[in-house]
Amino acid sequence: QVQLVESGGDSVQAGGSLRRSCAASGNTYSTYYMAWFRQAGGKEREGVAAISSDGDTHYLESVKGRFTISQDNAKNIFYLHMESLKPQYTALYYCAADYRAISPVLRKPLNRWEYPYWGPGTQVTVSS
């Protein structure tokens, strides 16, 4: 089993920045994909950013330039830095992990169904 523990800022005014952290422990492996998802009220959970153990990154088009995903491989921690935040970014934010060896051709890094391990989620609020 893998445990994901989230931490970091969760409230900011519009235009501000936040950083979320996710620490992975348990049966982790050196090959993985980690991702951040968000779910606003009444909407589907959507992937906003993902990163591979090789450092490949993927972003939801609407957050490119505002969100940055990064990782500290040695500590099994990965981060989501969010800037120039808007009130519409208010949502539950989750981190997720997948340690399966999937061909890059078949991998869909922002697809929620690719990830068997999830953090508990944190409400992130951007006030106007």
Backbone torsions as a table, in degrees:
resi	resn	phi	psi	omega
1	GLN	NA	154.8	179.2
2	VAL	-123.5	136.4	176.4
3	GLN	-112.4	136.6	177.5
4	LEU	-120.3	124.5	-179.6
5	VAL	-118.3	123.1	-176.9
6	GLU	-98.1	150.5	176.0
7	SER	-157.7	173.7	177.2
8	GLY	119.8	-174.3	-178.3
9	GLY	-67.0	148.8	-178.0
10	ASP	-137.3	3.9	-179.1
11	SER	-150.1	135.2	-178.0
12	VAL	-159.7	158.0	173.8
13	GLN	-83.4	157.0	-180.0
14	ALA	-54.2	136.4	-178.2
15	GLY	93.3	-12.9	-178.5
16	GLY	-85.9	-175.6	-177.2
17	SER	-126.4	153.3	175.3
18	LEU	-141.6	153.2	171.2
19	ARG	-128.0	128.1	175.3
20	ARG	-105.9	143.5	178.3
21	SER	-121.1	152.4	177.5
22	CYS	-140.6	118.4	-179.4
23	ALA	-103.8	127.1	-179.7
24	ALA	-102.3	138.7	177.1
25	SER	-145.6	168.8	-178.9
26	GLY	99.5	-140.3	-176.6
27	ASN	-82.1	65.1	178.7
28	THR	-89.5	158.1	-179.9
29	TYR	-130.9	167.8	-176.2
30	SER	-77.7	-17.6	176.8
31	THR	-106.3	124.8	-174.6
32	TYR	-162.5	169.5	163.3
33	TYR	-127.2	135.6	174.7
34	MET	-120.7	146.5	-177.3
35	ALA	-148.3	161.2	172.8
36	TRP	-117.3	136.3	177.7
37	PHE	-124.6	160.9	173.6
38	ARG	-140.1	152.7	179.0
39	GLN	-141.3	112.1	176.2
40	ALA	-88.8	162.3	-176.3
41	GLY	-54.1	125.8	175.9
42	GLY	76.2	5.6	-178.2
43	LYS	-116.0	164.9	177.1
44	GLU	-72.0	152.1	174.5
45	ARG	-73.1	129.0	-177.2
46	GLU	-124.8	144.3	177.1
47	GLY	-78.1	132.9	179.4
48	VAL	-108.4	-29.3	179.9
49	ALA	-160.5	147.7	177.8
50	ALA	-144.7	153.4	178.7
51	ILE	-143.0	141.1	178.1
52	SER	-96.7	167.8	177.0
53	SER	-63.9	-20.6	176.4
54	ASP	-85.0	-6.1	178.6
55	GLY	94.8	4.6	176.0
56	ASP	-70.0	135.5	-179.1
57	THR	-119.2	152.8	-180.0
58	HIS	-141.2	140.7	-177.9
59	TYR	-134.0	146.8	166.9
60	LEU	-62.7	135.6	-174.1
61	GLU	-53.8	-40.3	-173.9
62	SER	-71.7	-12.2	-179.6
63	VAL	-110.4	-0.9	178.4
64	LYS	-58.2	132.6	-178.3
65	GLY	90.5	-17.0	178.1
66	ARG	-107.9	-35.5	-177.0
67	PHE	-108.8	142.0	175.0
68	THR	-133.7	126.1	175.6
69	ILE	-101.8	139.2	-179.9
70	SER	-148.4	174.5	-175.8
71	GLN	-150.3	154.2	170.0
72	ASP	-117.2	94.9	-174.0
73	ASN	-58.5	-39.9	-175.3
74	ALA	-63.2	-31.8	-176.0
75	LYS	-101.5	-1.7	-177.2
76	ASN	56.7	41.1	177.5
77	ILE	-122.2	137.9	172.1
78	PHE	-130.6	158.6	-165.4
79	TYR	-128.9	154.6	168.8
80	LEU	-129.5	112.9	176.5
81	HIS	-99.0	126.7	-177.4
82	MET	-122.3	130.6	179.5
83	GLU	-133.2	166.7	-176.9
84	SER	49.6	48.9	-173.2
85	LEU	-72.1	148.8	-179.9
86	LYS	-117.7	154.8	178.0
87	PRO	-55.9	-31.8	-179.6
88	GLN	-70.7	-6.4	174.8
89	TYR	-85.9	-2.3	175.3
90	THR	-61.2	127.0	-175.6
91	ALA	-175.6	171.9	166.7
92	LEU	-81.1	127.9	179.5
93	TYR	-111.1	132.4	-177.5
94	TYR	-123.9	145.6	165.5
95	CYS	-101.7	154.5	-176.5
96	ALA	-146.5	155.6	-177.2
97	ALA	-140.7	148.7	175.6
98	ASP	-140.7	126.8	-178.1
99	TYR	-111.2	14.2	177.9
100	ARG	-78.6	148.2	177.2
101	ALA	-89.3	92.8	-179.0
102	ILE	-107.7	137.0	178.2
103	SER	-56.8	135.0	178.0
104	PRO	-54.8	-27.9	-179.9
105	VAL	-67.6	-31.9	-176.2
106	LEU	-95.9	-16.9	-175.0
107	ARG	-68.3	137.4	173.0
108	LYS	-123.0	88.7	-167.7
109	PRO	-61.5	-23.6	-177.9
110	LEU	-104.9	14.1	179.4
111	ASN	-92.7	121.3	-174.8
112	ARG	-59.5	-28.8	-175.2
113	TRP	-76.1	-5.2	177.6
114	GLU	-81.5	-9.0	-168.0
115	TYR	-117.8	113.8	179.2
116	PRO	-84.5	-17.5	-176.9
117	TYR	-115.9	134.3	-175.4
118	TRP	-134.5	145.3	167.6
119	GLY	-77.9	170.6	-176.2
120	PRO	-72.9	-18.3	-178.8
121	GLY	90.5	146.5	179.2
122	THR	-137.4	136.0	176.2
123	GLN	-73.1	121.9	174.3
124	VAL	-108.9	125.4	-176.3
125	THR	-118.8	127.0	174.7
126	VAL	-113.4	112.7	-176.0
127	SER	-94.5	149.2	-177.9
128	SER	-87.7	NA	NA
